[in-house]
Amino acid sequence: MMQTVAIAGLGAIGLALARALDRGVEGLSLVAVSARDQVKAESNLRSFRAPPRVVGLDRLAEADIVVEAAPAALFERIARAAIEARRIFVPASVGALLPCMRLVEYARQTGARIVVPTGALLGLDAVRAAAEGPVDSVTIESRKPPRGLVGAPYLVRHSIDVDGITAPQRVFRGNAFDAAAGFPANVNVAAALALAGIGPIRTQVEIWADPTIDRNVHTIRVEAQAARFSMTIENVPSEENPRTGQITALSIVACLRGLVSTLKVGT
């Protein structure tokens, strides 16, 4: 059966996802989107083979699958509507889920599902498998070009200016919960890692502003009874939004494809 999809937000992630769905993903049909600027949204959709409707946030839950790719401030409103309607909710702003974990219990009550995509990370299958047994530690080090960190609440609150730095500078060290609060547009990878593994309090995060790189670089290190492993991924930042990688939208496409595919590879 064809599953209908609605997307909240038509920024760097949402528009790339919408274009991919319009090109065709077997078993999925894009039927609706929401955007802050409706005129711009309709202009972007004009070239689509089957332009979806531009609707208000509350109408998105009419689709079978609701993908959130909006500003974090709108996260809970989008999530609650989808969960109340017993839909499959796919969040791109995974960091915004950490302080709203009560939504998981709400989904359990209504019968909805929350499916977190891999995003700009790698190795979540290995982390999930290792977390079925004892895990000593999970850490993630994220290095980004300074422009991708400008405006983060943690930097503003601590008067940390990364614009003019000439050498790599560590700007944060702490757990994933605090990282998500201080860098809501930057640490969706850390949040996904925490949810896949040992939780946001035990998952340790370092964030570096690094003027020597032009990619977002994430390194994961896991010490567990079943395995010890480390992984590094270098993601090309989106031209529209340097805070996110180009692979993020592709990851959501792969996630959605896995929801309807006869053959699904990976946990």
N, C-alpha and C positions, 0 to 999 in steps of 0.2 A: 504494500500500500504506500502511496505517496504521502510523505510527511511534510506539512507546511512549516515554514520558517519565518520568523519576524526578527528584525534587528533593531535594537535600541542604540542609536548613534550612527552617524555617517561620517566619522572622522577617518583618520589613517587606517584604523583596523576595520571599522564597519563598512566603509566604502569598498575596500579591497575584498572583503568577504562577500559583499553584495555582488560585485562584479564576477567573482568566481562562481557563485551560485547561479547567476544569470547565464554564464557560459555553459552551465549544465553539470549537475552532480546527480547521478542516478538515485532516484528515490526521494529527492528533496525538491521542494518548490518554494522559492522566495515570494511571499505574498504581501509583506508589509514592512515598512521601516518607519522610524521616528527620527526627527532631527530638530535641533534648536532653530535653524534657519530653513524654513519650509521651501522658500523660493529657491535657495541654493540647492537644496536636496532634489527638488523636482528638475532642476537644470542638470544635475549630475546623473539623474536617472533617465534622462531623455533618450540617450543612446542605447539603452538596454533593449534586448529583444522582447522581454516581457516585463515592463516597468512595474514594480510593486506599488501598492498604495502608500502614501505618506500619511500617517495617522498619529494621534496623540499617544502618549505612553500607556494609557490605560487600555487602549485597543490592541496592544501588541499580544496580549494573552489570549487572543482569539486564535492564534496559530498554535500548532502542536509543540513547537520548539521556540523558545525565546532566547535570543543571544543578546547579552548586555555588552555593549562597547561604548558606553557613555561616560561622562564625567562621574567620578566617584560619589559626588554629592547626590546623584540620582539613583545610586545603586539599590538602596533598600526599597524605594518605591517600585522600581522595575521588578525586583526580585519578589516582593510580596504579592504583586498582582499575578505574576506567573505561577507562584506556588499556590495561591488561593484557587487558581483555576486548574490546578493539578497538571501543570505542563512540565516539560523538561526545560530546566533553566540552565543556560550555559554562560557563566560569567567570564568576561575578559579581565575585569578589575578584581582579580582574586584577592588582592590585598584588602579590599573593602569587605570581603566576607569574614575575615578574622574577627573583627569586633561585632559581627552580626551572626555568630554561630547559632543563636537561637532560631535562625531561619531553617537550620537543618532539622530541628525538632518539629518546627511547623510543617516542613515538607513531609516528615514522617507521618504526621497527623492527617494531612490532606491526600497523601499518595503521590505527591509530585516528586520529581527527581532533580538533584543538583549535580551537574556533570562538569567537572573542572578540566579544561583543556591543558595540555602540556605547556602551551605558550612558547616563550623564548628559551625554554630550558631543555635539558636532555637527561636521559637516565632515570626518569620517574618510575619506570617499570622495575628497575633494579632496586631503587629505594623502597618501593612498596613491598617487594619480595623480602628484602632484608628486614623490614619493619615487622614482618610476621614473627620474627624471633628477637632476641635481645640486641639492642643497638646502644653502643657507648656514646657516639657523638655524630652529629650531622652539622656541617658548616658550609656556608656559601660565601664566596668572595665575589663581589660585583664591581667591575671597573667600567666607568663610562667617560666619554668625552665630557668636559665640564659643562658645555651648553645643554647637555641632557639632564643636568641636575639643578640648573638655575631655577630658583623659585620654590624649591622643596621646603615645606614648613619647618623641618628640623634645621635647615641651613639659615632660614630667616630668623628663627627663634634664637639661634646661637650666634647670629651675626657672622656667619661664615661666608666669605666671598670667594667663589671659585673662578670668577671670570678671568682674573689676571694671573693665575698660577702658571708656573713654567715647569713644574716637576710633579709627579704623582703625589697626591695627598689623601690620606685616609680621613674621611669626614664623618664616619659613623662606625661604631662597634657595639653590638648588643644582640638581643634576641629578635626573632622574626616579627613578633607582635609589635614591639616598639619601632622596628624598621618600617612596618606597614603604616604606622601612624605618622612617622616623620617624613616618609618618602612615598606617599600614596600613588604617585604616577610612575614610580621607578622599581618597586620591589614585588611586583606580581609573581616574579620567578621565585623569590624567597617564600612567599605565601604558599604557592603551589607545592614547593618542596616540603614545607612544614606540614601541610595537610596530607601529603603522601607518606610522610615518615613519622617523626616522633613528636609532632606538635609545635606550635609557635613559640612556646616558652623555652624548650630545650634546643631548638634549632638556632644556631648562632650565625650572625650576619656581619660581614664587613662591606662597607661601601667606600669606593675610592673614586675621586675625581682625577682623571689621568689625561693630561693634554698631549701625551705621546701616542695615543691611539685614536683611531677613527671608527672603531666598532665597540659595541657593548659586549664585554667579556665576562662570562660567568664561570667560576670554578667551584665544583662541588666536591667535598671530601666526606666520606662515610667510613666509620669504624663500627663494624657489627660482628656478631659472633659468626655469622654465615659467610661474611665477605668483608674485604677492605678494598675500597675503590675510590678513584678520583676521576673527574671528568671536566673538560673545559670546552666551552662553546663560544665562538665569536660571531655575534649577530650584527648584520648591517642595519644601522638605524634607518627608520623610515624618513623619507625626505619631508613628508608632511609634519611629522612629529618625532624629533630626535629622542624622545623619552622612550619610544617603543621600537622594537625591531621588526624588520619586514617579515620575519618568519612567524610572527605572532598570528597574523591573519591566516597564513597557510596552516598553522597548527589547528586553528578552529575549524577550517575546512576539513582537515583530516579527522578531527573529533566528530564532526557532524556526519561525515561519511561512515565512520565506525558505528554510528547509531542505527544505520539502515542497511549496512553491508551484510551479505550472506557470509562472507569470510572476513573475520576480524583478527588482525595480527597484533599481539601484545595484550597485556592485561588491562 
